[in-house]
Amino acid sequence: MTPRRRILLVGVLALLVGYLRPSLEKWLLTTAWLRGREFCDPPLPGSGLVCQPARDLDVALYPLIMLAVLVGAVVAIWAGAVWCLRPVRDLAEPIAHVGPQNLGHRIRRPGRDELARLTGAIDEMMERISAGYEGQRRFAANASHELRTPLAVQRTLIEIGMARTLTGEQMELLTAQLLQTNERNERLIEGLLTLSESDQGLRSRTPQRLDEIVAGVLASYQDRAREAGVTIDSHLTPRVAAGERVLLERLVSNLVENAIKYNRPGGTLTVAVGGTPALTVVNTGQVVPAEAVAGLFEPFRRLAADRTGHGGGAGLGLAIARSITQAHDGIIAARPAEYGGLRVEVRLPH
């Protein structure tokens, strides 16, 4: 029986008791014992009342009986409340046993009453918790893999240097490879720290000129774009966004860096700042399947399947961009560009 029906039944019983209460009192007065200052026995068929002078004990019986009725009513109401809430109490046991070891457990109570809606909401909450927990596990596993690969390379290079006598040219090559691997580790750790900080939200919000931030970032990437054979085309209009300048600069830098890195020689990079969306970054490059775009915002997710041929990237660029955008109460979305490459749009509140 649903809680609604249980409460309805208890309410009906309470109304019935209230309706019968005057009759009960009348019966007590008629059969029980008090009429004025006389004590009367219950009448027998065909005879009248037989009354005797009331004694003190008989006079006290009526309040005691009414007190007993009141206590009984309180106990009955308490028992009715416990009975009505029993289905809710029964939910405590399955919820109490939910943990990391069985996040897939669902209650799935049938019906369309309030309790079924409550259990449905709990099941949906467990779905979100399970997805978040699985994402954290996948993130930790990917981070471990990303750190283990360069550490293994460093160990191999050191063992080679210790096992044999190297010429000056070989030593220079060895140290250059060690330095390159170490720099990649630094970029990875820096990216993880930035991702963690942006996930915690903003410390302060001050008006920032987004167009000026983008202009400064593009100026710093001119040489890198020239080396990659990429032409930068910008369309910047005044736009103010409330947030932290350092994080907004990192957001723009990650998008511009990715757009240059995954471009093609002779390609273009178009950056626009306006109202809605606040920031648009479009590059030319390899064709990106539409079904693969959403996965690019996951940490350590790259379009290529391998983990080595990514030009030194850690696979955190778009993940950090998404985290910074969400910290600024914005939305970031991407879709394949018309002639290959990716089109990323960032919407920020005014």
C-alpha positions, -999 to +999 in steps of 0.1 A: +000+000+000+014+034-010+021+061+017-007+082+003-033+055+008-020+047+043-023+083+053-058+085+038-068+054+058-055+067+090-073+100+084-106+083+078-102+063+110-094+095+129-125+112+116-145+081+125-132+081+160-140+118+163-175+112+151-181+084+176-166+102+205-199+119+217-217+085+216-188+070+236-191+096+263-229+092+264-225+054+267-200+059+296-223+083+314-253+060+308-237+027+318-208+039+338-214+050+368-219+087+372-251+107+373-250+137+396-239+124+430-253+089+426-238+056+414-261+037+390-259+001+379-266-007+342-304-011+337-318-046+334-344-054+308-378-044+321-365-026+352-353+009+359-320+022+371-308+011+405-288+040+420-268+042+451-249+070+467-216+076+448-184+068+465-152+087+460-136+059+440-166+058+417-164+095+411-127+092+401-134+065+375-147+088+348-115+110+345-094+078+346-114+063+318-111+095+297-074+096+304-071+060+292-090+068+261-067+098+255-035+077+259-050+050+237-057+077+210-021+090+212-007+055+209-030+048+180-019+080+162+018+071+168+013+036+155-006+050+125+023+075+117+048+047+119+027+025+097+023+053+071+061+060+070+071+024+069+077+024+031+100+053+035+119+035+063+122+005+041+142+026+016+169+032+042+184-003+040+191-004+003+204+032+003+227+025+033+244-004+014+253+017-016+290+024-019+319+024-044+316-014-046+280-014-059+273+019-076+253+001-102+226-008-076+192+008-084+159+007-064+135+008-094+103+009-074+072+004-097+043+027-096+036+064-101+031+076-066+053+100-046+075+072-033+081+059-068+091+094-079+114+097-049+131+064-057+133+074-094+151+106-084+175+086-062+183+063-091+190+092-113+213+107-087+231+074-085+235+074-123+253+108-120+274+097-091+284+065-109+293+085-140+314+109-120+331+082-100+339+062-132+352+094-148+375+099-118+388+064-120+394+067-157+412+101-152+435+085-125+443+056-148+450+078-178+471+102-157+491+072-144+497+060-179+507+094-192+532+098-163+545+063-166+554+065-203+579+095-201+593+081-168+601+048-185+618+068-214+639+087-189+649+055-171+659+039-204+680+068-214+697+069-181+705+032-182+719+036-217+742+064-204+754+043-175+759+011-194+783+024-221+808+052-227+792+079-249+809+103-272+803+140-269+777+139-297+759+109-281+759+126-247+745+158-262+717+138-279+710+119-247+707+150-226+685+167-252+661+137-251+661+137-213+654+175-213+626+171-238+610+143-218+613+163-186+597+193-202+568+171-212+564+160-176+564+196-165+537+205-190+516+175-179+519+184-142+512+220-149+481+210-168+469+188-140+473+216-115+454+241-137+426+216-143+424+210-105+423+248-097+397+256-123+375+227-111+374+244-077+358+275-091+368+312-092+384+330-063+371+364-075+352+379-104+362+412-120+353+426-154+379+416-180+382+428-216+381+395-235+391+411-268+423+425-252+432+391-237+427+374-271+448+401-288+477+395-264+475+357-267+475+359-305+505+382-305+525+357-284+517+328-308+526+347-340+561+331-343+548+296-336+520+300-362+546+313-387+568+282-381+538+259-386+528+277-418+495+288-403+479+322-410+460+339-382+429+358-390+413+377-361+380+396-357+379+412-323+351+435-310+350+449-275+336+423-251+336+422-212+335+390-193+335+387-155+362+363-142+399+358-136+423+371-162+448+344-157+423+316-163+408+334-193+442+338-208+448+300-202+415+293-219+423+313-250+459+300-251+448+263-250+423+269-278+448+288-300+476+263-293+455+233-302+443+251-333+479+257-345+492+222-334+464+203-352+464+225-383+480+218-417+508+237-435+492+266-454+461+264-432+444+292-413+433+300-378+403+323-374+396+338-340+366+360-333+354+378-302+318+391-301+286+390-282+272+354-286+293+334-287+319+354-268+348+335-284+351+315-316+382+296-327+382+278-361+411+260-377+417+240-408+431+205-405+422+169-407+386+159-409+371+154-374+343+128-371+312+144-355+309+115-331+344+120-318+341+157-309+325+152-275+353+129-264+380+155-272+369+174-241+378+144-218+412+145-201+439+127-221+416+121-250+431+127-285+418+121-319+446+097-327+445+064-309+481+063-298+496+081-269+530+089-284+524+107-317+508+138-304+536+164-307+543+166-270+508+174-259+494+160-228+458+157-240+445+182-214+440+213-236+403+211-243+396+195-209+411+226-192+393+249-215+360+232-206+368+234-169+377+271-171+345+279-191+323+261-166+340+280-137+330+312-155+294+300-158+298+295-195+293+269-221+319+255-245+309+235-276+327+222-307+318+208-340+336+198-372+346+228-393+333+230-428+366+223-446+382+201-420+395+210-385+374+221-356+352+250-347+351+258-310+326+283-295+327+297-260+296+314-246+301+335-215+275+356-195+277+393-200 
